[in-house]
Amino acid sequence: MADLEQHARFTALAETVGPPLRCYLSRRADHDQVDDVLADVFLVLWRRLGDVPGDDPLPWTYAVARGCLANARRSRQRQLRLVERIVRVDPPAPAGDESDHPEVLVALAELRDLDREIVMLWAWEGLAPREIAVVTGLSANAVSIRLYKAKRRMAVLLGQDPAGAGQEPGEGRRP
């Protein structure tokens, strides 16, 4: 009976977090890696089902996805170095992101890795600072400060007034 309950909980969890996780990963990984990393995330979720928060599992699963993505990147880098040694050619350049706003991608690229991740979690995934804190392992206050500074930096990079780049009071999850 416990197996049926575990299976039902996992199925419900997968249906809830699957689509947002796919979007999260598709914005951060090469197209050909998304399904593999998503499968790794679901494997971790299955193995650690008892650790998944019941009230709001999405930030926790983003944290798992972030770790799986980091593992996939390290694995890919090892593969590329091996191919480079064997064939003695440069590794292929990563595929570019086709966007309606390439200047935003350029500005994002200027941020530190963690600050870029915080901005992307806030803007693209619609997470509040307290949820981003779960994903990144920072405190909610540290996330708020980094988000504020990163948004001001991006405003400057985009040629906008940085005074309007702060987070509005009471601003929570974005649609």
VEXRO-649126 format. One line per 2 residues: number of its first residue (from 0); for each residue y, z, x of C-alpha. Coordinates in steps of 0.1 Angstrom, whole numbers. Layout:
N
NUM = Y,Z,X  ... $
***
This chain:
175
0 = 0,0,0  24,8,28 $
2 = 19,-27,42  30,-43,9 $
4 = 61,-21,8  69,-30,44 $
6 = 64,-67,36  86,-65,5 $
8 = 114,-46,24  113,-71,53 $
10 = 114,-101,28  144,-86,10 $
12 = 161,-79,43  154,-114,56 $
14 = 168,-130,25  199,-108,27 $
16 = 208,-111,64  192,-145,72 $
18 = 221,-168,61  248,-148,78 $
20 = 227,-145,110  221,-182,111 $
22 = 259,-188,109  265,-161,136 $
24 = 240,-178,159  251,-214,152 $
26 = 286,-204,163  273,-190,196 $
28 = 243,-209,206  233,-245,212 $
30 = 220,-262,181  184,-264,195 $
32 = 184,-227,202  194,-213,168 $
34 = 160,-213,152  143,-198,182 $
36 = 168,-170,186  167,-163,148 $
38 = 129,-161,150  133,-135,178 $
40 = 158,-115,157  133,-115,128 $
42 = 106,-103,151  127,-74,163 $
44 = 136,-66,127  99,-66,117 $
46 = 90,-44,146  119,-20,141 $
48 = 120,-21,103  122,17,101 $
50 = 153,17,122  173,-8,101 $
52 = 200,9,81  194,6,43 $
54 = 230,7,32  246,-20,53 $
56 = 221,-37,76  242,-67,86 $
58 = 262,-51,115  229,-36,129 $
60 = 212,-70,127  242,-87,144 $
62 = 237,-62,173  201,-73,175 $
64 = 211,-109,173  236,-104,201 $
66 = 209,-90,223  184,-118,215 $
68 = 211,-143,222  218,-128,256 $
70 = 181,-129,264  179,-165,253 $
72 = 210,-174,275  194,-156,305 $
74 = 161,-174,299  179,-207,296 $
76 = 198,-201,328  166,-194,347 $
78 = 151,-226,333  181,-246,343 $
80 = 180,-232,378  144,-240,381 $
82 = 149,-276,369  178,-279,393 $
84 = 156,-268,422  128,-291,412 $
86 = 148,-322,404  179,-315,425 $
88 = 203,-325,398  231,-306,380 $
90 = 221,-289,348  234,-307,317 $
92 = 268,-295,303  266,-275,272 $
94 = 274,-293,240  310,-291,229 $
96 = 319,-275,196  334,-300,172 $
98 = 362,-282,155  393,-290,134 $
100 = 413,-267,156  404,-273,192 $
102 = 435,-253,203  419,-222,188 $
104 = 387,-227,208  408,-232,240 $
106 = 427,-199,232  394,-181,225 $
108 = 380,-193,259  410,-176,276 $
110 = 399,-142,263  375,-119,280 $
112 = 339,-122,268  339,-90,248 $
114 = 374,-96,233  363,-131,223 $
116 = 332,-117,206  353,-91,188 $
118 = 377,-117,175  349,-140,164 $
120 = 331,-112,146  363,-103,128 $
122 = 375,-139,120  342,-158,116 $
124 = 318,-132,104  343,-112,84 $
126 = 334,-78,98  357,-48,98 $
128 = 364,-29,130  339,-2,121 $
130 = 312,-28,116  321,-46,148 $
132 = 317,-12,165  281,-11,155 $
134 = 275,-46,169  293,-41,202 $
136 = 285,-4,208  322,5,211 $
138 = 340,30,190  358,17,159 $
140 = 391,28,175  384,8,207 $
142 = 375,-22,186  407,-20,166 $
144 = 428,-18,198  409,-46,215 $
146 = 412,-68,183  449,-61,181 $
148 = 455,-70,218  433,-101,216 $
150 = 450,-114,185  484,-109,202 $
152 = 471,-127,233  458,-156,212 $
154 = 491,-158,193  509,-162,226 $
156 = 484,-188,238  489,-207,206 $
158 = 527,-206,209  531,-183,179 $
160 = 551,-151,175  528,-123,186 $
162 = 545,-98,163  527,-113,133 $
164 = 493,-111,150  485,-75,142 $
166 = 459,-64,118  473,-53,84 $
168 = 467,-17,73  437,-14,51 $
170 = 424,-48,61  386,-47,57 $
172 = 359,-73,54  373,-107,50 $
174 = 359,-132,25 $
***
